[in-house]
Amino acid sequence: MSDAGQPKIRLDKWLWHARFFKTRSLATKLVTGGHVRVNSQRVSKASSSVRPGDVLTFPKERDIRVIRIVAVGERRGPAPEAQALYDDLDPPKPRDHATEPLNPRYEGKGRPTKKDRRKMDQETR
């Protein structure tokens, strides 16, 4: 199979174009840390080339993302344009907020007072 006609782009640049990371340096940091796989092969160079059809696996926040590259993209455009660059093979599942609170705040009422904290400490003993 010849890859001569397919466009290529740097891995860190593609992750930034597809809006998985806010800055290109954050994408570079993840790749150089050895946390990204391209077609099941661990990659540690941000300058690695990717092309349409490659499958990327990488951690994003608390989820593991599995993405198939559809297009290379020419710029970091708006979100709908960025979402057209990939197919999400394993979309993140919605979190159960009953077992995992969104924010570790005191019952959604903001920060607990000193009196409330003492009361919580008494209840946990």
Order of alpha helices (4+ residues) and beta strands (2+ residues): beta-alpha-alpha-beta-beta-beta-beta-beta-alpha-beta-alpha
